[in-house]
Amino acid sequence: MRMLFLLLSFFVSTAMAGEESVYLKEGNGKDKVTAQCAMCHSLDYITLNTHIMDKAGWEKTVNKMINAMGAPIEDSDKKIIIDYLASHYGR
């Protein structure tokens, strides 16, 4: 039992490693992106995709997170999130 606890502790700490070093650019919608996106995945997913995503790509991704993955993003927040991502992390 102790070994299982140690293994779980290792995996949790590994999964959380470096998360505190991800800083999103300031702008309208950053608070919504941080709150909504970080509920399910690391914010570095956003910064890693900045070179390949345009507004259409971010829109498709946000819609996938809502429709396929069940992200509880309100329609009123969806446009703000997409606009923020496209403006600050789009090509």
C-alpha positions as CSV (number, residue, x, y, z in Angstrom):
1,M,0.0,0.0,0.0
2,R,2.8,2.4,0.8
3,M,4.4,1.7,-2.5
4,L,1.2,2.5,-4.3
5,F,1.0,5.8,-2.4
6,L,4.6,6.7,-3.4
7,L,3.9,5.9,-7.0
8,L,0.8,8.0,-7.1
9,S,2.6,10.9,-5.4
10,F,5.4,10.7,-8.0
11,F,3.0,10.8,-10.9
12,V,1.0,13.7,-9.5
13,S,4.1,15.7,-8.8
14,T,5.5,14.9,-12.3
15,A,2.2,16.0,-13.9
16,M,2.2,19.3,-12.0
17,A,5.9,20.0,-12.6
18,G,6.5,23.3,-14.4
19,E,2.8,24.3,-14.5
20,E,3.6,27.4,-12.4
21,S,5.9,28.6,-15.1
22,V,3.3,29.0,-17.8
23,Y,2.2,32.6,-18.1
24,L,-0.3,33.7,-20.7
25,K,-0.1,37.1,-22.4
26,E,-2.2,39.9,-20.9
27,G,-5.3,40.8,-22.7
28,N,-9.1,40.7,-22.8
29,G,-10.2,37.2,-22.1
30,K,-7.1,35.9,-20.4
31,D,-9.0,35.3,-17.2
32,K,-11.6,33.2,-19.0
33,V,-9.0,31.2,-20.9
34,T,-7.0,30.6,-17.6
35,A,-10.2,29.5,-15.7
36,Q,-11.8,27.4,-18.4
37,C,-8.9,25.8,-20.2
38,A,-6.8,24.9,-17.1
39,M,-9.7,23.0,-15.6
40,C,-8.8,20.1,-18.0
41,H,-5.3,20.5,-19.3
42,S,-2.1,22.4,-18.9
43,L,-1.9,25.9,-20.2
44,D,1.3,25.1,-22.1
45,Y,-1.0,23.4,-24.7
46,I,-1.9,26.9,-25.7
47,T,1.6,28.2,-26.0
48,L,2.8,25.1,-27.9
49,N,0.1,25.5,-30.6
50,T,0.7,29.2,-31.2
51,H,2.7,28.6,-34.4
52,I,0.2,26.4,-36.2
53,M,-3.2,27.8,-35.1
54,D,-5.1,30.6,-36.7
55,K,-8.6,31.9,-35.7
56,A,-10.3,29.1,-37.5
57,G,-8.1,26.5,-35.8
58,W,-8.7,27.9,-32.4
59,E,-12.5,28.0,-33.1
60,K,-12.4,24.4,-34.1
61,T,-10.4,23.4,-31.1
62,V,-12.6,25.3,-28.6
63,N,-15.7,23.8,-30.2
64,K,-14.1,20.3,-29.9
65,M,-13.4,20.9,-26.2
66,I,-17.1,21.9,-25.7
67,N,-18.8,19.3,-27.9
68,A,-16.6,16.3,-27.8
69,M,-14.8,16.7,-24.4
70,G,-17.7,18.3,-22.5
71,A,-15.9,21.5,-21.4
72,P,-18.5,23.6,-19.6
73,I,-17.9,26.8,-21.5
74,E,-20.8,29.2,-21.8
75,D,-21.7,30.5,-25.3
76,S,-21.1,34.1,-24.0
77,D,-17.5,33.1,-23.0
78,K,-16.7,31.0,-26.2
79,K,-16.3,34.0,-28.5
80,I,-14.1,35.8,-25.9
81,I,-11.9,32.8,-25.5
82,I,-11.5,32.3,-29.2
83,D,-10.8,35.9,-29.8
84,Y,-8.1,35.9,-27.1
85,L,-6.5,32.8,-28.4
86,A,-6.5,34.0,-32.0
87,S,-5.2,37.5,-31.0
88,H,-2.4,36.4,-28.7
89,Y,-1.6,32.8,-29.8
90,G,-2.5,32.8,-33.5
91,R,-0.3,32.9,-36.5
